């Protein structure tokens, strides 16, 4: 079992999901096949996007990735159309397959299945209308049997009645955005942040004015019911300044040069003074290719005759003069 595996690292197969071949989109997911003894996925069924086409079956080994955006395969559209149309062994599931609580009349229809990427073992499934009016996520420990067209589960009644609804990505994303928008101090950061929910996982990407604010965003979003995981990849300006200044200090072309680094939501201003145009160009190149940098403004002054280079100029540019760095400002010396 890969119980420590994050949801974001699992493969998710949603019926009706788009199929992407190596040379383009072609069809939708119709079936998933499992070995009932090992609970490992063995095949997927796909219906190519041609009129009157029939479902074809492919070994799981042909799957590159699978999530709410669709299933990517390592074959061409032509190979997909020519794939085997005979049903494989094991058990097959589609959108009409039943998820049923043992010794109970409670049952729903299978919506999606998730498997561990390495072992291919079933991790969880989602059933529609298992509880009236909602979709429900069923973890693997409650799945007792895989039968043809039916998944049998056994959940203690007290737990079953309190299972939270499995919410759509659109619902979750809207609630996250609403919560964050209510935090007025974060409004200045919104243009640098990308928010996306996929398969119940919240992805926070982009730049934010400080690492502390990045933690605040994650803390606020964690209260949204139904989120399965948060991947916080927000890069604070304070961290970006430190890491970029360190990169400039380590590069032999810019080592020991007093270059000021002033990020603002990933837009970096470089200031200070250098001896040559080559040094200015090298510093700009390092900054432009540095992870997390959106753009670079080079305000460095070139002074070949200077015996002493000033530490840095102001973040707004202008004359090079000695200044004490302010908050979230780093220099390379």
One Martini backbone bead per residue (centre of mass of N, CA, C, O) as a GRO file, in nm:
protein
  333
    1UNK     BB    1   0.099   0.035   0.018
    2UNK     BB    2   0.040   0.407  -0.049
    3UNK     BB    3  -0.061   0.593   0.201
    4UNK     BB    4   0.145   0.854   0.154
    5UNK     BB    5   0.016   0.935  -0.094
    6UNK     BB    6  -0.074   1.183  -0.282
    7UNK     BB    7  -0.335   1.289  -0.463
    8UNK     BB    8  -0.163   1.443  -0.686
    9UNK     BB    9  -0.007   1.149  -0.755
   10UNK     BB   10  -0.250   1.038  -0.875
   11UNK     BB   11  -0.467   0.852  -1.074
   12UNK     BB   12  -0.748   0.983  -1.267
   13UNK     BB   13  -1.074   0.829  -1.361
   14UNK     BB   14  -1.311   0.983  -1.571
   15UNK     BB   15  -1.595   0.950  -1.705
   16UNK     BB   16  -1.566   1.117  -2.019
   17UNK     BB   17  -1.288   1.168  -2.053
   18UNK     BB   18  -1.037   1.278  -2.223
   19UNK     BB   19  -0.841   1.181  -2.507
   20UNK     BB   20  -0.476   1.181  -2.539
   21UNK     BB   21  -0.261   1.180  -2.783
   22UNK     BB   22   0.044   1.239  -2.935
   23UNK     BB   23  -0.154   1.379  -3.191
   24UNK     BB   24  -0.416   1.416  -3.011
   25UNK     BB   25  -0.744   1.431  -2.980
   26UNK     BB   26  -0.946   1.108  -2.903
   27UNK     BB   27  -1.200   1.090  -2.719
   28UNK     BB   28  -1.324   0.867  -2.452
   29UNK     BB   29  -1.387   0.746  -2.143
   30UNK     BB   30  -1.550   0.420  -2.052
   31UNK     BB   31  -1.326   0.231  -1.908
   32UNK     BB   32  -1.224   0.012  -1.633
   33UNK     BB   33  -0.971  -0.228  -1.536
   34UNK     BB   34  -0.958  -0.510  -1.302
   35UNK     BB   35  -0.803  -0.693  -1.056
   36UNK     BB   36  -0.974  -0.835  -0.796
   37UNK     BB   37  -0.735  -0.948  -0.621
   38UNK     BB   38  -0.527  -0.683  -0.637
   39UNK     BB   39  -0.658  -0.400  -0.735
   40UNK     BB   40  -0.547  -0.362  -1.025
   41UNK     BB   41  -0.495  -0.191  -1.293
   42UNK     BB   42  -0.509  -0.294  -1.652
   43UNK     BB   43  -0.735  -0.115  -1.804
   44UNK     BB   44  -0.873   0.072  -2.076
   45UNK     BB   45  -1.157   0.243  -2.214
   46UNK     BB   46  -1.209   0.368  -2.553
   47UNK     BB   47  -1.374   0.619  -2.755
   48UNK     BB   48  -1.347   0.717  -3.045
   49UNK     BB   49  -1.401   1.025  -3.241
   50UNK     BB   50  -1.599   0.842  -3.423
   51UNK     BB   51  -1.829   0.736  -3.616
   52UNK     BB   52  -1.931   0.430  -3.492
   53UNK     BB   53  -1.743   0.372  -3.276
   54UNK     BB   54  -1.562   0.152  -3.076
   55UNK     BB   55  -1.448   0.012  -2.809
   56UNK     BB   56  -1.125   0.020  -2.673
   57UNK     BB   57  -0.839  -0.167  -2.543
   58UNK     BB   58  -0.590  -0.078  -2.291
   59UNK     BB   59  -0.313  -0.082  -2.142
   60UNK     BB   60  -0.191   0.089  -1.873
   61UNK     BB   61   0.099   0.143  -1.997
   62UNK     BB   62  -0.027   0.377  -2.197
   63UNK     BB   63  -0.031   0.563  -1.952
   64UNK     BB   64   0.080   0.882  -1.856
   65UNK     BB   65  -0.194   1.035  -1.768
   66UNK     BB   66  -0.448   1.116  -1.497
   67UNK     BB   67  -0.728   1.349  -1.495
   68UNK     BB   68  -0.959   1.603  -1.517
   69UNK     BB   69  -0.842   1.672  -1.813
   70UNK     BB   70  -0.742   1.371  -1.868
   71UNK     BB   71  -0.603   1.122  -2.096
   72UNK     BB   72  -0.271   1.020  -2.153
   73UNK     BB   73  -0.107   0.880  -2.436
   74UNK     BB   74   0.159   0.669  -2.604
   75UNK     BB   75  -0.024   0.714  -2.866
   76UNK     BB   76  -0.186   0.728  -3.148
   77UNK     BB   77  -0.477   0.769  -3.312
   78UNK     BB   78  -0.437   0.525  -3.502
   79UNK     BB   79  -0.375   0.320  -3.274
   80UNK     BB   80  -0.637   0.350  -3.126
   81UNK     BB   81  -0.833   0.255  -3.355
   82UNK     BB   82  -0.657  -0.034  -3.376
   83UNK     BB   83  -0.738  -0.149  -3.127
   84UNK     BB   84  -0.862  -0.363  -2.909
   85UNK     BB   85  -1.217  -0.486  -2.884
   86UNK     BB   86  -1.170  -0.687  -2.666
   87UNK     BB   87  -1.238  -0.799  -2.369
   88UNK     BB   88  -1.094  -0.817  -2.082
   89UNK     BB   89  -1.007  -0.931  -1.807
   90UNK     BB   90  -1.186  -0.920  -1.527
   91UNK     BB   91  -1.305  -0.602  -1.432
   92UNK     BB   92  -1.562  -0.375  -1.537
   93UNK     BB   93  -1.600  -0.011  -1.558
   94UNK     BB   94  -1.859   0.237  -1.547
   95UNK     BB   95  -2.110   0.481  -1.517
   96UNK     BB   96  -2.315   0.219  -1.439
   97UNK     BB   97  -2.181   0.138  -1.200
   98UNK     BB   98  -2.194  -0.002  -0.878
   99UNK     BB   99  -2.221   0.134  -0.542
  100UNK     BB  100  -2.232  -0.077  -0.244
  101UNK     BB  101  -2.367  -0.127   0.057
  102UNK     BB  102  -2.344  -0.352   0.279
  103UNK     BB  103  -2.638  -0.450   0.401
  104UNK     BB  104  -2.780  -0.244   0.189
  105UNK     BB  105  -2.960  -0.001  -0.013
  106UNK     BB  106  -2.713   0.158  -0.060
  107UNK     BB  107  -2.660   0.331  -0.376
  108UNK     BB  108  -2.446   0.398  -0.660
  109UNK     BB  109  -2.256   0.571  -0.905
  110UNK     BB  110  -1.983   0.568  -1.089
  111UNK     BB  111  -1.739   0.832  -1.149
  112UNK     BB  112  -1.452   0.751  -1.013
  113UNK     BB  113  -1.099   0.660  -1.020
  114UNK     BB  114  -0.814   0.585  -0.807
  115UNK     BB  115  -0.455   0.546  -0.842
  116UNK     BB  116  -0.155   0.428  -0.791
  117UNK     BB  117   0.114   0.481  -0.987
  118UNK     BB  118   0.306   0.243  -0.908
  119UNK     BB  119   0.096  -0.009  -0.829
  120UNK     BB  120  -0.218   0.039  -0.941
  121UNK     BB  121  -0.386   0.072  -0.696
  122UNK     BB  122  -0.663   0.122  -0.537
  123UNK     BB  123  -0.760   0.422  -0.356
  124UNK     BB  124  -1.035   0.543  -0.487
  125UNK     BB  125  -1.382   0.644  -0.497
  126UNK     BB  126  -1.669   0.783  -0.676
  127UNK     BB  127  -2.012   0.841  -0.580
  128UNK     BB  128  -2.334   0.873  -0.698
  129UNK     BB  129  -2.598   0.873  -0.476
  130UNK     BB  130  -2.527   0.723  -0.211
  131UNK     BB  131  -2.609   0.992  -0.113
  132UNK     BB  132  -2.841   1.210  -0.119
  133UNK     BB  133  -2.737   1.473  -0.333
  134UNK     BB  134  -2.443   1.325  -0.360
  135UNK     BB  135  -2.106   1.290  -0.356
  136UNK     BB  136  -1.867   1.015  -0.275
  137UNK     BB  137  -1.584   0.932  -0.097
  138UNK     BB  138  -1.400   0.616  -0.119
  139UNK     BB  139  -1.195   0.449   0.057
  140UNK     BB  140  -1.010   0.161   0.039
  141UNK     BB  141  -1.086   0.042   0.332
  142UNK     BB  142  -1.410   0.023   0.231
  143UNK     BB  143  -1.326  -0.183   0.015
  144UNK     BB  144  -1.425  -0.533  -0.031
  145UNK     BB  145  -1.530  -0.559  -0.347
  146UNK     BB  146  -1.477  -0.685  -0.685
  147UNK     BB  147  -1.725  -0.672  -0.928
  148UNK     BB  148  -1.913  -0.706  -1.189
  149UNK     BB  149  -2.039  -0.381  -1.195
  150UNK     BB  150  -1.931  -0.392  -0.877
  151UNK     BB  151  -1.893  -0.213  -0.564
  152UNK     BB  152  -1.807  -0.311  -0.244
  153UNK     BB  153  -1.900  -0.174   0.071
  154UNK     BB  154  -1.781  -0.097   0.426
  155UNK     BB  155  -1.956   0.122   0.645
  156UNK     BB  156  -2.007   0.254   0.917
  157UNK     BB  157  -2.288   0.418   0.993
  158UNK     BB  158  -2.166   0.662   1.146
  159UNK     BB  159  -1.979   0.733   0.905
  160UNK     BB  160  -2.172   0.735   0.662
  161UNK     BB  161  -2.355   0.983   0.775
  162UNK     BB  162  -2.072   1.183   0.774
  163UNK     BB  163  -2.002   1.206   0.494
  164UNK     BB  164  -1.869   1.407   0.283
  165UNK     BB  165  -1.888   1.577   0.011
  166UNK     BB  166  -1.811   1.563  -0.325
  167UNK     BB  167  -1.670   1.827  -0.485
  168UNK     BB  168  -1.638   2.035  -0.722
  169UNK     BB  169  -1.400   2.222  -0.864
  170UNK     BB  170  -1.570   2.477  -0.908
  171UNK     BB  171  -1.668   2.510  -0.618
  172UNK     BB  172  -1.393   2.521  -0.477
  173UNK     BB  173  -1.271   2.760  -0.630
  174UNK     BB  174  -1.484   2.971  -0.557
  175UNK     BB  175  -1.441   2.958  -0.248
  176UNK     BB  176  -1.146   3.033  -0.243
  177UNK     BB  177  -1.173   3.308  -0.386
  178UNK     BB  178  -1.369   3.435  -0.181
  179UNK     BB  179  -1.190   3.418   0.070
  180UNK     BB  180  -0.945   3.578  -0.043
  181UNK     BB  181  -1.102   3.839  -0.121
  182UNK     BB  182  -1.176   3.911   0.183
  183UNK     BB  183  -0.864   3.973   0.195
  184UNK     BB  184  -0.756   4.278   0.150
  185UNK     BB  185  -0.432   4.258   0.168
  186UNK     BB  186  -0.429   4.054  -0.097
  187UNK     BB  187  -0.499   4.224  -0.352
  188UNK     BB  188  -0.199   4.293  -0.445
  189UNK     BB  189  -0.141   3.970  -0.515
  190UNK     BB  190  -0.334   3.852  -0.740
  191UNK     BB  191  -0.161   3.901  -1.009
  192UNK     BB  192   0.053   3.660  -0.905
  193UNK     BB  193  -0.184   3.451  -0.879
  194UNK     BB  194  -0.260   3.099  -0.913
  195UNK     BB  195  -0.582   2.933  -0.922
  196UNK     BB  196  -0.634   2.569  -0.879
  197UNK     BB  197  -0.872   2.304  -0.925
  198UNK     BB  198  -0.785   1.944  -0.916
  199UNK     BB  199  -0.926   1.679  -0.792
  200UNK     BB  200  -0.940   1.846  -0.504
  201UNK     BB  201  -0.679   2.014  -0.575
  202UNK     BB  202  -0.483   2.282  -0.463
  203UNK     BB  203  -0.326   2.526  -0.673
  204UNK     BB  204  -0.045   2.737  -0.587
  205UNK     BB  205   0.074   2.992  -0.801
  206UNK     BB  206   0.352   3.203  -0.805
  207UNK     BB  207   0.341   3.534  -0.669
  208UNK     BB  208   0.440   3.695  -0.356
  209UNK     BB  209   0.530   3.939  -0.126
  210UNK     BB  210   0.534   3.694   0.092
  211UNK     BB  211   0.569   3.413   0.277
  212UNK     BB  212   0.354   3.482   0.485
  213UNK     BB  213   0.122   3.516   0.279
  214UNK     BB  214   0.136   3.228   0.176
  215UNK     BB  215   0.047   3.103   0.448
  216UNK     BB  216  -0.225   3.248   0.465
  217UNK     BB  217  -0.354   3.129   0.215
  218UNK     BB  218  -0.340   2.834   0.307
  219UNK     BB  219  -0.495   2.865   0.574
  220UNK     BB  220  -0.763   2.965   0.449
  221UNK     BB  221  -0.807   2.726   0.241
  222UNK     BB  222  -0.814   2.481   0.451
  223UNK     BB  223  -1.132   2.551   0.531
  224UNK     BB  224  -1.228   2.403   0.280
  225UNK     BB  225  -1.462   2.188   0.209
  226UNK     BB  226  -1.317   1.911   0.006
  227UNK     BB  227  -1.030   1.938   0.027
  228UNK     BB  228  -0.749   1.714  -0.024
  229UNK     BB  229  -0.531   1.937  -0.117
  230UNK     BB  230  -0.222   2.142  -0.094
  231UNK     BB  231  -0.028   2.324  -0.344
  232UNK     BB  232   0.234   2.534  -0.239
  233UNK     BB  233   0.404   2.753  -0.495
  234UNK     BB  234   0.460   3.011  -0.360
  235UNK     BB  235   0.664   3.305  -0.419
  236UNK     BB  236   0.839   3.505  -0.230
  237UNK     BB  237   1.011   3.797  -0.243
  238UNK     BB  238   1.213   3.729  -0.019
  239UNK     BB  239   1.314   3.461  -0.140
  240UNK     BB  240   1.389   3.561  -0.421
  241UNK     BB  241   1.603   3.764  -0.334
  242UNK     BB  242   1.795   3.567  -0.192
  243UNK     BB  243   1.837   3.359  -0.428
  244UNK     BB  244   1.933   3.557  -0.648
  245UNK     BB  245   2.170   3.684  -0.495
  246UNK     BB  246   2.320   3.414  -0.467
  247UNK     BB  247   2.352   3.359  -0.770
  248UNK     BB  248   2.520   3.618  -0.828
  249UNK     BB  249   2.749   3.549  -0.616
  250UNK     BB  250   2.833   3.266  -0.769
  251UNK     BB  251   2.885   3.398  -1.027
  252UNK     BB  252   3.174   3.485  -1.197
  253UNK     BB  253   3.049   3.746  -1.347
  254UNK     BB  254   2.911   3.868  -1.046
  255UNK     BB  255   3.108   3.849  -0.841
  256UNK     BB  256   3.127   4.107  -0.598
  257UNK     BB  257   2.877   4.256  -0.688
  258UNK     BB  258   2.670   4.541  -0.603
  259UNK     BB  259   2.360   4.403  -0.634
  260UNK     BB  260   2.036   4.490  -0.647
  261UNK     BB  261   1.730   4.323  -0.520
  262UNK     BB  262   1.385   4.396  -0.649
  263UNK     BB  263   1.096   4.252  -0.582
  264UNK     BB  264   0.755   4.236  -0.756
  265UNK     BB  265   0.586   3.979  -0.816
  266UNK     BB  266   0.853   3.885  -1.001
  267UNK     BB  267   0.946   4.175  -1.053
  268UNK     BB  268   1.278   4.265  -1.131
  269UNK     BB  269   1.512   4.488  -0.982
  270UNK     BB  270   1.824   4.610  -1.092
  271UNK     BB  271   2.087   4.753  -0.894
  272UNK     BB  272   2.360   4.976  -0.928
  273UNK     BB  273   2.712   4.891  -1.002
  274UNK     BB  274   2.936   4.857  -1.285
  275UNK     BB  275   3.210   4.820  -1.508
  276UNK     BB  276   3.044   4.655  -1.731
  277UNK     BB  277   2.830   4.554  -1.980
  278UNK     BB  278   2.872   4.249  -1.933
  279UNK     BB  279   2.783   4.248  -1.637
  280UNK     BB  280   2.499   4.352  -1.686
  281UNK     BB  281   2.411   4.126  -1.882
  282UNK     BB  282   2.460   3.886  -1.690
  283UNK     BB  283   2.265   3.968  -1.464
  284UNK     BB  284   2.012   3.974  -1.644
  285UNK     BB  285   2.024   3.679  -1.738
  286UNK     BB  286   2.006   3.542  -1.463
  287UNK     BB  287   1.732   3.664  -1.385
  288UNK     BB  288   1.553   3.574  -1.633
  289UNK     BB  289   1.626   3.247  -1.568
  290UNK     BB  290   1.496   3.255  -1.298
  291UNK     BB  291   1.301   3.108  -1.087
  292UNK     BB  292   1.007   3.326  -1.065
  293UNK     BB  293   1.071   3.520  -1.294
  294UNK     BB  294   0.901   3.747  -1.502
  295UNK     BB  295   1.085   4.014  -1.485
  296UNK     BB  296   1.329   4.272  -1.598
  297UNK     BB  297   1.495   4.555  -1.446
  298UNK     BB  298   1.775   4.750  -1.557
  299UNK     BB  299   1.954   4.989  -1.329
  300UNK     BB  300   2.239   4.959  -1.394
  301UNK     BB  301   2.555   5.110  -1.370
  302UNK     BB  302   2.818   5.211  -1.586
  303UNK     BB  303   3.169   5.229  -1.441
  304UNK     BB  304   3.494   5.195  -1.540
  305UNK     BB  305   3.640   5.423  -1.331
  306UNK     BB  306   3.562   5.302  -1.073
  307UNK     BB  307   3.694   5.221  -0.759
  308UNK     BB  308   3.402   5.245  -0.626
  309UNK     BB  309   3.117   5.071  -0.561
  310UNK     BB  310   2.811   5.098  -0.503
  311UNK     BB  311   2.587   4.912  -0.349
  312UNK     BB  312   2.307   5.083  -0.409
  313UNK     BB  313   2.014   5.164  -0.532
  314UNK     BB  314   1.718   5.237  -0.570
  315UNK     BB  315   1.428   5.072  -0.656
  316UNK     BB  316   1.367   5.319  -0.870
  317UNK     BB  317   1.640   5.419  -0.918
  318UNK     BB  318   1.903   5.611  -1.029
  319UNK     BB  319   2.130   5.706  -0.837
  320UNK     BB  320   2.426   5.585  -0.714
  321UNK     BB  321   2.389   5.491  -0.370
  322UNK     BB  322   2.415   5.457  -0.047
  323UNK     BB  323   2.216   5.194   0.107
  324UNK     BB  324   1.979   5.061   0.310
  325UNK     BB  325   1.822   4.791   0.312
  326UNK     BB  326   1.516   4.688   0.288
  327UNK     BB  327   1.254   4.512   0.282
  328UNK     BB  328   1.311   4.256   0.066
  329UNK     BB  329   1.627   4.323   0.033
  330UNK     BB  330   1.904   4.232  -0.175
  331UNK     BB  331   2.254   4.164  -0.189
  332UNK     BB  332   2.569   4.021  -0.309
  333UNK     BB  333   2.763   4.104  -0.041
   0.00000   0.00000   0.00000
